[in-house]
Amino acid sequence: MVEGRRAPLRIFLALSLALGTAGLAEEETSAGLIGRIVVAGYGPELPVMQDMAKAFEKVHPGTALDIEWDRTVKAVDMVKAGEAQIAVADHEDATLRGVPIAWDGIAAVVNSSNPIKEVTKEQVRELLTGKIARWSDLDGADTKVEVIERPMDQNLTVGLYQSLGITERRAPTRTVRSDEQALSTVSGKDSGITYVSLATALKAQEDGVPIRVLLVDRVEPGEPTVKDGRYPLRRLVILLTSKQPDPLTEAFVSFAQSPEGQRIVKTMFVPYSPAPAQPQHARSSSAG
């Protein structure tokens, strides 16, 4: 992932319409689709969106998806202004149509030398806001809590802070942009804590990086517990479009929801499914 550049990153994933195919009629393309759209965002979703764009273009060879992904990109505003057709976000916007495609579990991560193995959701909030300032407050070492923060303009940070109800944060020890930087930093800082996408953290832990993914509210983080909501630190990954999207935009959103699109989602996130409906109470057997 390329981050931190001043100019928006334009990743042209299109299969270009070469001279021999430039005159291809719309009805000759798969599902009659032809044209170009822009997908904009900033956060850990980039690899998934790249792979999904490539897969979509393979199915629809007359189409092109340009991805603009940089911290200077204001994705939602771009859709509203007609400069992009899709914004990748983690919250709804009343003026746009939102389609959830994934859940992203968010891992609270400490150094493996930290004796703390689990926290509550409220304690995560207090660690990030400074209410808990020393690890001894949680029966850990008598050392200062060092928060390795993430940028406030990233989807990951916005989603976590909304789920925790945080409106103001403490002055961070350090701010890093990527999940990889966050994990590298906390792995070398005994008193550090950070947060990253859950799949990235679990993979790093499995690979032997000296970190620990904390249990939250006594729930083991993983796909099943993120999907059913038992693991409380999660955010939605949502595709925002205009209320009346063009056919190409609509087709890509549908592709993201399809089994093939959800297989791509699963490489990094938890495929989306709405909360199960609550079962109706059985009628009394005495009813007539």
Backbone as JSON, one array per atom type, in Angstrom:
{
  "sequence": "MVEGRRAPLRIFLALSLALGTAGLAEEETSAGLIGRIVVAGYGPELPVMQDMAKAFEKVHPGTALDIEWDRTVKAVDMVKAGEAQIAVADHEDATLRGVPIAWDGIAAVVNSSNPIKEVTKEQVRELLTGKIARWSDLDGADTKVEVIERPMDQNLTVGLYQSLGITERRAPTRTVRSDEQALSTVSGKDSGITYVSLATALKAQEDGVPIRVLLVDRVEPGEPTVKDGRYPLRRLVILLTSKQPDPLTEAFVSFAQSPEGQRIVKTMFVPYSPAPAQPQHARSSSAG",
  "N": [[0.84, -1.19, 0.0], [0.57, 2.18, -0.87], [1.14, 5.09, 0.81], [0.72, 8.44, 2.11], [1.62, 10.15, 0.13], [1.57, 13.33, -1.49], [0.11, 14.05, -3.77], [-2.93, 12.71, -5.1], [-3.05, 9.2, -5.29], [-3.21, 7.54, -8.24], [-4.33, 4.69, -9.45], [-4.29, 2.92, -12.15], [-6.15, 0.45, -13.14], [-7.2, -0.52, -15.38], [-8.12, -2.53, -18.19], [-6.97, -1.47, -20.99], [-8.68, 0.1, -23.7], [-7.64, -0.9, -26.52], [-6.41, -0.16, -29.88], [-7.47, -2.07, -31.59], [-9.79, -2.82, -30.29], [-11.23, -0.59, -29.82], [-13.52, 0.12, -31.17], [-15.45, -1.56, -30.26], [-18.71, -2.65, -29.91], [-21.28, -1.74, -27.59], [-23.15, -3.76, -27.04], [-21.68, -5.99, -27.5], [-20.02, -6.47, -25.41], [-19.46, -8.03, -22.18], [-22.46, -8.43, -20.54], [-23.24, -6.05, -21.66], [-21.8, -3.86, -20.75], [-19.8, -0.95, -20.67], [-17.24, 1.47, -20.3], [-15.9, 3.84, -17.86], [-15.19, 4.21, -14.42], [-14.62, 5.88, -11.26], [-13.19, 4.9, -8.24], [-12.9, 5.84, -4.93], [-10.99, 6.4, -1.91], [-9.51, 5.93, 1.4], [-7.61, 4.03, 3.33], [-7.25, 0.75, 4.9], [-8.47, -0.82, 3.0], [-7.51, -0.89, 0.42], [-5.93, -3.06, -0.97], [-7.92, -5.03, -1.31], [-9.84, -3.67, -2.87], [-8.33, -3.22, -5.17], [-7.9, -5.85, -6.1], [-10.55, -6.6, -6.5], [-11.35, -4.83, -8.48], [-9.73, -5.64, -10.62], [-10.71, -8.25, -11.03], [-13.35, -7.67, -11.73], [-13.0, -6.21, -14.11], [-11.98, -8.19, -15.7], [-14.16, -9.81, -16.11], [-15.79, -8.0, -17.37], [-14.7, -6.8, -20.03], [-14.82, -4.38, -21.41], [-14.65, -2.33, -19.65], [-13.32, 0.03, -17.22], [-11.74, 0.63, -14.16], [-10.72, 3.18, -12.18], [-8.69, 3.81, -9.45], [-8.53, 6.0, -6.82], [-6.53, 6.74, -4.21], [-5.52, 7.98, -1.35], [-4.27, 9.97, 1.39], [-5.05, 12.57, 1.01], [-7.34, 12.43, -0.37], [-10.76, 13.09, -0.46], [-13.11, 11.13, -0.25], [-15.96, 10.81, -0.01], [-16.89, 13.39, -0.51], [-16.01, 13.61, -3.12], [-17.7, 11.85, -4.5], [-20.14, 13.13, -4.1], [-19.67, 15.43, -5.57], [-19.54, 14.45, -8.08], [-17.08, 13.63, -9.0], [-16.13, 11.16, -8.49], [-17.45, 7.85, -8.64], [-17.83, 5.94, -6.72], [-17.37, 5.77, -3.24], [-15.29, 4.42, -0.8], [-16.05, 3.65, 2.39], [-16.76, 3.78, 5.97], [-19.09, 4.45, 7.12], [-22.47, 5.56, 6.91], [-24.01, 7.96, 4.68], [-26.37, 10.44, 4.55], [-27.12, 11.6, 2.16], [-26.32, 9.93, 0.2], [-26.31, 6.63, -1.32], [-25.75, 3.74, 0.55], [-23.97, 0.71, 0.58], [-23.25, -2.05, 2.36], [-20.38, -4.16, 2.36], [-18.59, -5.65, 3.8], [-17.32, -6.7, 7.04], [-14.92, -5.31, 9.16], [-12.88, -6.46, 11.51], [-11.32, -5.0, 14.34], [-8.23, -5.02, 15.78], [-6.95, -4.8, 19.06], [-3.74, -4.24, 20.0], [-0.82, -5.28, 21.68], [2.61, -5.35, 22.9], [4.27, -8.52, 22.99], [5.5, -9.02, 25.4], [4.03, -7.78, 27.3], [2.06, -8.37, 30.11], [-0.69, -8.22, 30.09], [-3.6, -9.71, 28.88], [-6.23, -9.55, 28.18], [-8.89, -7.19, 27.77], [-11.6, -4.89, 28.5], [-14.15, -3.47, 26.38], [-14.64, -0.86, 27.2], [-12.29, -0.34, 28.56], [-10.45, -0.28, 26.46], [-11.28, 2.07, 25.26], [-10.63, 3.85, 27.33], [-7.86, 3.56, 27.45], [-7.08, 4.62, 24.98], [-7.95, 7.23, 25.19], [-6.6, 8.25, 27.33], [-7.48, 8.07, 29.93], [-6.83, 5.77, 31.29], [-3.65, 5.65, 32.21], [-1.4, 4.3, 32.97], [0.0, 1.03, 32.84], [-0.17, -0.41, 35.13], [-2.62, 0.19, 36.18], [-4.22, -1.7, 35.13], [-3.39, -3.97, 36.32], [-0.91, -4.53, 35.25], [2.51, -3.93, 34.26], [4.3, -1.32, 36.0], [4.38, 0.99, 34.19], [4.27, 3.68, 31.81], [1.49, 4.02, 29.63], [1.88, 3.8, 26.21], [0.63, 5.06, 23.39], [0.38, 4.05, 20.11], [-0.7, 5.71, 17.59], [-3.12, 6.07, 14.89], [-3.77, 7.76, 11.76], [-6.25, 10.34, 11.85], [-7.78, 10.68, 9.61], [-8.13, 8.27, 8.4], [-10.12, 5.46, 7.4], [-10.11, 3.3, 9.18], [-9.46, 4.4, 11.73], [-11.54, 6.26, 12.06], [-13.76, 4.52, 12.07], [-13.23, 2.9, 14.37], [-13.18, 4.83, 16.43], [-15.77, 5.82, 16.31], [-17.2, 3.52, 17.04], [-16.4, 3.29, 19.66], [-17.25, 5.61, 20.77], [-15.6, 7.83, 20.96], [-14.64, 11.16, 20.98], [-12.6, 12.92, 21.35], [-9.06, 12.56, 21.42], [-6.17, 11.37, 23.24], [-2.88, 12.89, 23.36], [-0.86, 11.33, 21.07], [1.81, 8.89, 21.44], [3.14, 8.31, 19.15], [2.33, 8.58, 15.7], [1.35, 6.47, 13.12], [1.0, 5.36, 9.73], [0.39, 2.93, 8.3], [-0.86, -0.47, 8.76], [1.24, -2.26, 8.94], [3.4, -0.65, 9.78], [2.42, 0.09, 12.28], [2.32, -2.37, 13.65], [5.03, -3.09, 13.58], [6.11, -1.06, 15.13], [4.87, -1.38, 17.7], [5.78, -3.9, 18.3], [8.35, -3.46, 19.07], [8.18, -2.01, 21.36], [7.72, -2.21, 24.62], [5.74, -1.1, 26.29], [3.77, -0.27, 24.64], [0.68, 0.27, 22.78], [-1.55, -0.38, 20.12], [-3.75, -0.25, 17.24], [-5.08, -2.22, 14.63], [-6.21, -3.61, 11.46], [-7.94, -6.62, 11.98], [-7.38, -9.1, 10.64], [-4.8, -8.67, 9.63], [-3.34, -8.37, 11.99], [-3.7, -10.88, 13.27], [-2.45, -12.55, 11.43], [0.2, -11.61, 11.58], [0.78, -12.24, 14.24], [0.59, -15.01, 14.11], [2.75, -15.48, 12.44], [4.86, -15.1, 14.09], [5.63, -12.56, 14.92], [6.52, -10.43, 17.59], [4.0, -9.73, 19.17], [0.8, -9.23, 20.8], [-2.55, -10.03, 20.35], [-5.25, -8.69, 21.89], [-7.86, -10.16, 23.85], [-11.23, -9.03, 23.89], [-13.71, -7.98, 26.03], [-13.77, -10.57, 26.92], [-13.94, -12.08, 24.65], [-12.8, -14.06, 22.03], [-11.02, -12.82, 19.3], [-11.95, -13.15, 15.91], [-13.09, -14.48, 12.71], [-15.77, -15.68, 13.01], [-16.71, -14.44, 15.41], [-16.51, -11.75, 14.87], [-18.28, -11.54, 12.76], [-20.8, -12.22, 13.89], [-21.03, -10.29, 15.8], [-20.26, -10.61, 18.44], [-17.6, -10.09, 19.08], [-16.58, -6.96, 19.91], [-15.19, -4.86, 18.67], [-15.41, -3.62, 15.74], [-15.98, -2.57, 12.35], [-17.96, -1.36, 9.65], [-17.42, -1.95, 6.16], [-18.22, 0.02, 3.57], [-19.74, 0.71, 0.44], [-20.29, 3.72, -1.04], [-22.53, 5.4, -3.12], [-24.1, 7.52, -5.59], [-27.6, 8.32, -5.23], [-28.95, 7.37, -7.43], [-27.28, 5.44, -9.18], [-25.16, 5.02, -12.11], [-25.35, 2.44, -14.7], [-22.88, 0.99, -14.84], [-21.61, 1.54, -12.39], [-23.52, 0.47, -10.66], [-23.33, -2.2, -11.43], [-20.76, -2.87, -10.56], [-21.0, -2.58, -7.78], [-22.88, -4.59, -7.29], [-21.33, -6.77, -8.05], [-19.42, -6.73, -6.01], [-20.99, -7.65, -3.94], [-21.56, -10.19, -4.72], [-21.01, -13.83, -4.78], [-18.39, -14.26, -5.84], [-17.21, -11.71, -5.5], [-17.37, -11.54, -2.71], [-15.65, -13.57, -1.99], [-13.23, -12.39, -2.59], [-13.31, -10.27, -0.78], [-13.03, -11.75, 1.56], [-10.34, -12.31, 1.75], [-9.19, -10.42, 3.31], [-11.06, -9.22, 4.99], [-14.16, -9.75, 6.83], [-16.76, -11.34, 5.25], [-19.79, -9.63, 4.5], [-22.8, -9.88, 6.31], [-26.12, -9.21, 7.18], [-27.41, -8.48, 10.48], [-28.86, -11.28, 12.11], [-32.36, -11.93, 11.96], [-34.51, -11.5, 14.73], [-35.97, -14.3, 16.32], [-39.46, -14.96, 16.17], [-41.73, -15.02, 18.87], [-43.08, -18.09, 19.83], [-46.4, -18.98, 19.1], [-48.99, -19.35, 21.48], [-49.91, -22.64, 22.3], [-52.45, -22.97, 22.99], [-53.94, -21.28, 21.58], [-56.72, -20.56, 19.48]],
  "CA": [[0.0, 0.0, 0.0], [1.34, 3.42, -0.93], [0.44, 6.1, 1.58], [1.48, 9.6, 2.5], [1.99, 11.01, -0.97], [0.74, 14.54, -1.49], [-0.84, 13.99, -4.88], [-3.71, 11.49, -5.02], [-2.53, 8.06, -6.0], [-4.13, 7.06, -9.27], [-3.92, 3.36, -9.84], [-5.1, 2.6, -13.31], [-6.23, -0.99, -13.21], [-8.04, -0.84, -16.52], [-7.67, -3.18, -19.41], [-7.18, -0.34, -21.89], [-9.32, -0.17, -24.98], [-6.62, -0.74, -27.55], [-6.91, 0.24, -31.19], [-8.28, -3.13, -32.2], [-11.07, -3.01, -29.6], [-11.82, 0.7, -29.54], [-14.84, 0.23, -31.78], [-16.3, -2.63, -29.78], [-20.05, -2.16, -29.61], [-21.68, -1.99, -26.22], [-23.85, -5.02, -26.91], [-20.75, -7.09, -27.65], [-19.29, -6.67, -24.17], [-20.17, -8.81, -21.19], [-23.61, -7.74, -19.92], [-23.45, -4.76, -22.3], [-21.17, -2.79, -19.98], [-18.61, -0.32, -21.21], [-17.02, 2.78, -19.69], [-14.9, 4.02, -16.82], [-15.64, 4.84, -13.19], [-13.58, 6.16, -10.27], [-13.43, 4.45, -6.87], [-12.02, 6.66, -4.09], [-10.97, 6.08, -0.5], [-8.23, 5.99, 2.09], [-7.64, 3.11, 4.46], [-6.67, -0.57, 4.64], [-9.25, -1.58, 2.0], [-6.93, -0.77, -0.92], [-5.65, -4.31, -1.69], [-9.18, -5.7, -1.68], [-10.45, -2.95, -3.97], [-7.52, -3.48, -6.36], [-8.19, -7.2, -6.6], [-11.93, -6.66, -6.97], [-11.4, -4.11, -9.75], [-9.13, -6.51, -11.64], [-11.64, -9.34, -11.3], [-14.51, -7.11, -12.42], [-12.6, -5.87, -15.47], [-11.8, -9.44, -16.44], [-15.51, -10.24, -16.49], [-16.35, -6.96, -18.23], [-13.48, -6.27, -20.66], [-14.98, -3.04, -21.96], [-14.76, -1.39, -18.54], [-12.09, 0.43, -16.54], [-11.92, 1.19, -12.83], [-9.58, 3.96, -11.7], [-8.75, 3.9, -7.99], [-7.82, 7.13, -6.21], [-6.36, 6.29, -2.82], [-4.48, 8.79, -0.72], [-4.81, 10.68, 2.55], [-5.61, 13.85, 0.59], [-8.59, 12.17, -1.07], [-12.0, 13.2, 0.3], [-13.88, 10.24, -1.12], [-17.4, 11.09, 0.02], [-17.09, 14.66, -1.21], [-15.8, 13.37, -4.56], [-18.94, 11.26, -5.04], [-21.17, 14.18, -4.11], [-19.33, 16.39, -6.62], [-19.5, 13.77, -9.37], [-15.7, 13.37, -9.4], [-15.97, 9.72, -8.33], [-18.75, 7.17, -8.62], [-17.92, 5.12, -5.51], [-16.48, 6.07, -2.12], [-15.16, 3.33, 0.16], [-16.16, 4.31, 3.69], [-17.23, 2.9, 7.04], [-20.28, 5.03, 7.72], [-23.47, 5.99, 5.94], [-24.2, 9.38, 4.42], [-27.8, 10.56, 4.27], [-27.35, 12.06, 0.79], [-25.83, 8.91, -0.73], [-26.74, 5.25, -1.08], [-24.69, 2.96, 1.15], [-24.11, -0.74, 0.45], [-22.2, -2.74, 3.12], [-19.82, -5.35, 1.7], [-17.7, -6.4, 4.69], [-16.99, -6.28, 8.39], [-13.5, -5.28, 9.48], [-12.57, -6.52, 12.93], [-10.2, -4.13, 14.69], [-7.48, -5.65, 16.86], [-6.16, -4.04, 20.03], [-2.48, -4.99, 19.95], [0.26, -4.87, 22.57], [3.83, -6.14, 22.79], [4.09, -9.85, 23.57], [6.03, -9.03, 26.77], [3.02, -7.18, 28.18], [1.29, -9.47, 30.73], [-2.13, -8.05, 29.87], [-4.08, -10.6, 27.82], [-7.59, -9.19, 27.79], [-9.43, -5.91, 28.26], [-12.98, -4.65, 28.11], [-14.31, -2.42, 25.37], [-14.5, 0.42, 27.89], [-10.87, -0.14, 28.86], [-9.82, 0.15, 25.22], [-11.62, 3.48, 25.14], [-9.88, 4.61, 28.33], [-6.45, 3.53, 27.06], [-6.88, 5.51, 23.85], [-8.25, 8.62, 25.56], [-5.7, 8.68, 28.4], [-8.03, 7.87, 31.27], [-5.88, 4.79, 31.83], [-2.36, 6.2, 31.79], [-0.33, 3.38, 33.31], [-0.43, -0.36, 32.72], [-0.46, -0.92, 36.48], [-4.06, 0.36, 36.41], [-4.85, -2.94, 34.66], [-2.59, -5.03, 36.93], [0.27, -4.8, 34.46], [3.75, -3.31, 34.76], [4.15, 0.08, 36.4], [4.96, 1.79, 33.11], [3.32, 4.56, 31.12], [0.88, 3.52, 28.39], [2.32, 4.54, 25.02], [-0.32, 4.78, 22.31], [0.83, 4.24, 18.74], [-1.97, 6.1, 16.98], [-3.31, 6.03, 13.45], [-4.28, 9.06, 11.32], [-7.68, 10.56, 12.05], [-8.5, 10.68, 8.34], [-8.24, 6.91, 7.89], [-11.37, 4.77, 7.71], [-9.91, 2.45, 10.35], [-9.55, 5.22, 12.94], [-12.9, 6.8, 12.15], [-14.66, 3.44, 12.46], [-13.0, 2.51, 15.75], [-13.57, 5.9, 17.35], [-17.23, 5.86, 16.35], [-17.7, 2.38, 17.8], [-16.07, 3.5, 21.07], [-17.82, 6.87, 21.22], [-14.51, 8.77, 21.26], [-14.69, 12.41, 20.22], [-11.28, 13.54, 21.49], [-8.08, 11.56, 21.8], [-4.98, 11.83, 23.94], [-1.72, 13.13, 22.5], [-0.25, 10.02, 20.86], [3.26, 8.76, 21.5], [3.57, 8.34, 17.76], [1.28, 8.28, 14.73], [1.86, 5.75, 11.95], [-0.06, 5.29, 8.73], [-0.01, 1.6, 7.83], [-0.93, -1.55, 9.74], [2.57, -2.84, 9.07], [4.18, 0.26, 10.62], [1.89, 0.02, 13.64], [2.75, -3.63, 14.25], [6.47, -3.02, 13.76], [6.4, -0.15, 16.25], [4.47, -1.94, 18.99], [6.59, -5.08, 18.56], [9.6, -3.01, 19.67], [7.88, -1.09, 22.47], [7.08, -3.04, 25.65], [4.59, -0.45, 26.92], [2.94, 0.29, 23.58], [-0.58, -0.32, 22.33], [-2.01, 0.18, 18.87], [-4.89, -0.97, 16.67], [-4.93, -2.51, 13.2], [-7.21, -4.56, 10.97], [-7.78, -7.87, 12.7], [-6.74, -10.14, 9.83], [-3.38, -8.35, 9.56], [-2.75, -8.63, 13.31], [-3.68, -12.31, 13.52], [-1.42, -13.13, 10.56], [1.49, -11.25, 12.15], [0.95, -13.04, 15.45], [0.83, -16.38, 13.65], [4.08, -15.52, 11.83], [5.88, -14.99, 15.11], [5.94, -11.18, 15.31], [6.32, -10.37, 19.05], [2.83, -8.93, 19.55], [-0.34, -9.99, 21.31], [-3.88, -9.51, 20.06], [-5.98, -8.81, 23.14], [-9.28, -10.48, 23.91], [-12.02, -7.87, 24.3], [-14.93, -8.45, 26.69], [-13.6, -12.02, 27.04], [-14.28, -12.71, 23.37], [-11.67, -14.32, 21.14], [-11.24, -12.19, 18.0], [-11.87, -14.05, 14.76], [-14.17, -14.27, 11.75], [-17.13, -15.94, 13.52], [-17.15, -13.49, 16.45], [-16.7, -10.45, 14.21], [-19.49, -11.61, 11.93], [-22.04, -12.22, 14.67], [-21.05, -9.13, 16.66], [-19.8, -10.86, 19.81], [-16.38, -9.3, 19.22], [-17.21, -5.64, 19.82], [-14.44, -3.86, 17.91], [-15.57, -3.87, 14.32], [-16.55, -1.48, 11.57], [-18.44, -1.76, 8.33], [-16.84, -1.42, 4.92], [-19.42, 0.4, 2.81], [-19.59, 1.41, -0.83], [-21.24, 4.83, -1.16], [-22.76, 5.88, -4.47], [-25.24, 8.43, -5.68], [-28.88, 7.63, -5.02], [-29.3, 6.72, -8.69], [-26.0, 5.2, -9.85], [-25.2, 4.58, -13.5], [-25.33, 0.98, -14.79], [-21.57, 0.43, -14.55], [-21.42, 1.62, -10.95], [-24.43, -0.5, -10.07], [-22.8, -3.53, -11.7], [-19.6, -3.13, -9.69], [-21.51, -2.78, -6.42], [-23.48, -5.93, -7.28], [-20.22, -7.71, -8.1], [-18.83, -6.78, -4.67], [-21.89, -8.42, -3.09], [-21.71, -11.53, -5.28], [-20.09, -14.82, -4.19], [-17.01, -14.02, -6.28], [-16.75, -10.52, -4.82], [-17.21, -11.83, -1.29], [-14.43, -14.36, -1.84], [-12.13, -11.42, -2.55], [-13.45, -9.59, 0.51], [-12.61, -12.64, 2.64], [-8.89, -12.35, 1.86], [-8.74, -9.45, 4.32], [-12.14, -8.84, 5.88], [-15.21, -10.73, 7.06], [-17.89, -11.06, 4.35], [-20.9, -8.98, 5.19], [-24.16, -10.41, 6.39], [-26.85, -8.4, 8.15], [-27.72, -9.14, 11.74], [-29.99, -12.2, 11.95], [-33.64, -11.48, 12.5], [-34.87, -12.13, 15.99], [-37.08, -15.24, 16.14], [-40.73, -14.56, 16.75], [-42.18, -15.91, 19.95], [-44.05, -19.11, 19.38], [-47.76, -18.73, 19.58], [-49.46, -20.29, 22.5], [-50.58, -23.81, 21.72], [-53.87, -22.93, 23.35], [-54.66, -20.35, 20.73], [-57.69, -21.25, 18.64]],
  "C": [[0.88, 1.24, 0.0], [0.55, 4.49, -0.21], [1.34, 7.3, 1.79], [1.92, 10.49, 1.37], [1.06, 12.2, -1.03], [-0.29, 14.52, -2.61], [-1.62, 12.7, -4.77], [-3.1, 10.39, -5.86], [-3.56, 7.57, -6.99], [-3.61, 5.72, -9.77], [-4.82, 2.92, -10.97], [-5.06, 1.1, -13.53], [-6.93, -1.45, -14.48], [-7.33, -1.72, -17.52], [-7.98, -2.19, -20.51], [-7.84, -0.79, -23.17], [-8.32, 0.12, -26.08], [-7.27, -0.47, -28.89], [-7.83, -0.81, -31.78], [-9.61, -3.33, -31.54], [-11.79, -1.71, -29.35], [-13.22, 0.83, -30.1], [-15.8, -0.83, -31.32], [-17.66, -2.08, -29.37], [-20.44, -2.57, -28.21], [-22.33, -3.36, -26.07], [-22.93, -6.21, -27.05], [-19.97, -7.35, -26.38], [-20.13, -7.46, -23.2], [-21.23, -7.95, -20.52], [-23.82, -6.34, -20.48], [-22.79, -3.61, -21.59], [-19.93, -2.26, -20.68], [-18.46, 1.04, -20.54], [-16.01, 2.73, -18.57], [-15.53, 4.68, -15.6], [-14.45, 5.01, -12.25], [-14.06, 5.67, -8.91], [-12.42, 5.18, -5.97], [-12.09, 6.23, -2.63], [-9.6, 6.28, 0.11], [-8.32, 5.13, 3.33], [-7.09, 1.77, 4.05], [-7.4, -1.37, 3.56], [-8.59, -1.64, 0.63], [-6.64, -2.11, -1.6], [-6.9, -5.05, -2.15], [-9.82, -5.0, -2.87], [-9.65, -3.13, -5.26], [-7.87, -4.84, -6.96], [-9.61, -7.3, -7.15], [-12.07, -5.95, -8.32], [-10.84, -4.97, -10.88], [-10.08, -7.63, -12.04], [-12.85, -8.85, -12.09], [-14.17, -6.8, -13.88], [-12.39, -7.11, -16.33], [-13.14, -9.97, -16.93], [-16.13, -9.28, -17.5], [-15.21, -6.23, -18.95], [-13.63, -4.9, -21.3], [-15.0, -1.97, -20.89], [-13.39, -1.07, -17.95], [-12.44, 1.05, -15.2], [-10.63, 1.89, -12.41], [-9.74, 4.13, -10.19], [-7.91, 5.07, -7.52], [-7.76, 6.89, -4.72], [-5.2, 7.03, -2.19], [-5.1, 9.55, 0.43], [-5.39, 12.04, 2.19], [-6.97, 13.68, -0.08], [-9.77, 12.3, -0.1], [-13.07, 12.44, -0.49], [-15.36, 10.57, -1.17], [-17.7, 12.38, -0.73], [-16.92, 14.49, -2.72], [-17.05, 12.77, -5.2], [-20.03, 12.32, -5.13], [-20.94, 15.18, -5.24], [-19.31, 15.76, -8.0], [-18.1, 13.48, -9.88], [-15.33, 11.9, -9.23], [-17.36, 9.12, -8.27], [-18.94, 6.35, -7.35], [-16.91, 5.62, -4.48], [-16.47, 4.85, -1.21], [-15.08, 3.96, 1.54], [-16.57, 3.31, 4.74], [-18.44, 3.49, 7.75], [-21.21, 5.51, 6.6], [-23.43, 7.5, 5.75], [-25.63, 9.55, 3.93], [-28.07, 10.95, 2.82], [-26.91, 11.04, -0.26], [-26.43, 7.56, -0.4], [-25.56, 4.46, -0.54], [-24.97, 1.47, 1.06], [-22.97, -1.4, 1.23], [-21.7, -3.95, 2.35], [-18.96, -6.18, 2.64], [-17.74, -5.85, 6.1], [-15.48, -6.3, 8.53], [-13.36, -5.33, 10.99], [-11.35, -5.65, 13.2], [-9.51, -4.72, 15.92], [-6.82, -4.61, 17.75], [-4.9, -4.84, 20.28], [-1.47, -4.4, 20.91], [1.5, -5.71, 22.27], [3.64, -7.48, 23.51], [4.63, -9.95, 25.0], [5.06, -8.44, 27.77], [2.18, -8.31, 28.79], [-0.21, -9.36, 30.53], [-2.56, -8.9, 28.67], [-5.5, -10.27, 27.36], [-7.99, -7.87, 28.44], [-10.92, -5.88, 27.94], [-13.01, -3.58, 27.02], [-14.12, -1.05, 26.0], [-13.04, 0.7, 28.22], [-10.08, 0.25, 27.61], [-10.05, 1.64, 25.02], [-10.76, 4.31, 26.1], [-8.38, 4.62, 28.03], [-6.19, 4.54, 25.95], [-7.11, 6.98, 24.21], [-7.37, 9.13, 26.71], [-6.25, 8.53, 29.79], [-7.24, 6.8, 32.01], [-4.52, 5.19, 31.3], [-1.19, 5.27, 32.07], [-0.86, 1.95, 33.26], [-0.74, -0.97, 34.09], [-1.93, -0.74, 36.85], [-4.84, -0.87, 35.97], [-4.1, -4.16, 35.21], [-1.42, -5.46, 36.06], [1.49, -4.14, 35.08], [3.49, -1.85, 35.11], [4.89, 0.98, 35.4], [3.86, 2.6, 32.43], [2.78, 3.89, 29.86], [1.32, 4.41, 27.23], [1.43, 4.13, 23.84], [0.33, 5.07, 20.96], [-0.45, 4.46, 17.93], [-1.94, 5.94, 15.46], [-3.93, 7.36, 13.01], [-5.8, 9.16, 11.47], [-8.48, 10.55, 10.76], [-8.6, 9.3, 7.71], [-9.56, 6.28, 8.29], [-11.25, 3.94, 8.98], [-10.1, 3.24, 11.65], [-10.96, 5.76, 13.14], [-13.87, 5.73, 12.65], [-14.49, 3.03, 13.91], [-13.49, 3.58, 16.71], [-15.09, 6.04, 17.42], [-17.78, 4.72, 17.18], [-17.45, 2.54, 19.29], [-16.66, 4.79, 21.62], [-16.76, 7.89, 21.6], [-14.65, 10.0, 20.38], [-13.37, 13.17, 20.3], [-10.28, 12.47, 21.92], [-6.9, 12.2, 22.51], [-3.88, 12.13, 22.93], [-0.98, 11.81, 22.32], [1.26, 10.05, 21.06], [3.84, 8.89, 20.1], [2.37, 8.02, 16.89], [1.9, 7.62, 13.51], [0.71, 5.47, 11.0], [-0.52, 3.87, 8.41], [-0.1, 0.61, 8.98], [0.47, -2.11, 10.0], [3.47, -1.98, 9.97], [3.73, 0.18, 12.08], [2.37, -1.24, 14.35], [4.26, -3.63, 14.52], [6.83, -2.16, 14.97], [6.06, -0.78, 17.59], [5.29, -3.2, 19.31], [7.94, -4.72, 19.19], [9.41, -2.1, 20.86], [7.07, -1.83, 23.52], [5.8, -2.43, 26.19], [3.61, 0.11, 25.88], [1.62, -0.44, 23.39], [-0.97, 0.38, 21.05], [-3.24, -0.59, 18.4], [-4.71, -1.06, 15.16], [-6.08, -3.4, 12.77], [-6.9, -5.94, 11.54], [-7.03, -8.93, 11.9], [-5.23, -9.92, 9.76], [-2.68, -8.69, 10.88], [-2.64, -10.12, 13.58], [-2.62, -13.01, 12.67], [-0.03, -12.83, 11.12], [1.79, -12.07, 13.4], [1.28, -14.48, 15.1], [2.24, -16.53, 13.08], [5.2, -15.29, 12.83], [6.32, -13.58, 15.45], [5.62, -11.04, 16.8], [5.22, -9.39, 19.48], [1.8, -9.85, 20.19], [-1.63, -9.28, 20.94], [-4.74, -9.75, 21.29], [-7.4, -9.33, 22.93], [-10.02, -9.22, 24.38], [-13.36, -8.38, 24.82], [-14.96, -9.98, 26.75], [-13.96, -12.77, 25.76], [-13.02, -12.85, 22.53], [-11.94, -13.66, 19.79], [-11.04, -13.18, 16.86], [-13.07, -13.84, 13.87], [-15.55, -14.54, 12.33], [-17.61, -14.88, 14.51], [-17.27, -12.07, 15.91], [-18.01, -10.45, 13.45], [-20.77, -11.52, 12.74], [-22.09, -11.1, 15.71], [-20.62, -9.37, 18.09], [-18.48, -10.14, 20.08], [-16.76, -7.85, 18.94], [-16.46, -4.6, 18.99], [-14.5, -4.21, 16.43], [-16.16, -2.64, 13.65], [-17.03, -2.05, 10.25], [-17.52, -1.22, 7.25], [-18.01, -1.22, 3.97], [-19.01, 1.05, 1.49], [-20.69, 2.45, -0.93], [-21.32, 5.27, -2.61], [-23.85, 6.93, -4.45], [-26.52, 7.62, -5.49], [-29.33, 6.87, -6.27], [-28.02, 6.48, -9.49], [-26.19, 4.77, -11.3], [-25.06, 3.06, -13.56], [-23.98, 0.35, -14.46], [-21.28, 0.43, -13.05], [-22.28, 0.58, -10.24], [-23.9, -1.92, -10.26], [-21.62, -3.86, -10.8], [-20.04, -3.36, -8.25], [-22.12, -4.17, -6.29], [-22.4, -7.01, -7.29], [-19.57, -7.85, -6.72], [-19.67, -7.6, -3.7], [-22.01, -9.88, -3.53], [-20.78, -12.52, -4.59], [-18.64, -14.6, -4.59], [-16.43, -12.8, -5.58], [-16.5, -10.77, -3.35], [-16.02, -12.74, -1.01], [-13.2, -13.45, -1.8], [-12.14, -10.66, -1.24], [-12.82, -10.43, 1.62], [-11.09, -12.73, 2.77], [-8.37, -11.4, 2.93], [-9.8, -9.14, 5.37], [-13.11, -10.01, 6.09], [-16.37, -10.41, 6.12], [-19.1, -10.57, 5.11], [-22.15, -9.85, 5.18], [-24.88, -9.59, 7.43], [-27.11, -9.19, 9.42], [-28.92, -10.06, 11.56], [-31.24, -11.66, 12.59], [-33.94, -12.22, 13.8], [-36.05, -13.07, 15.79], [-38.34, -14.74, 16.82], [-41.1, -15.56, 17.86], [-43.23, -16.88, 19.44], [-45.43, -18.77, 19.95], [-48.16, -19.78, 20.61], [-50.21, -21.44, 21.86], [-52.06, -23.83, 22.03], [-54.67, -22.01, 22.46], [-55.53, -21.11, 19.78], [-57.23, -21.4, 17.27]]
}
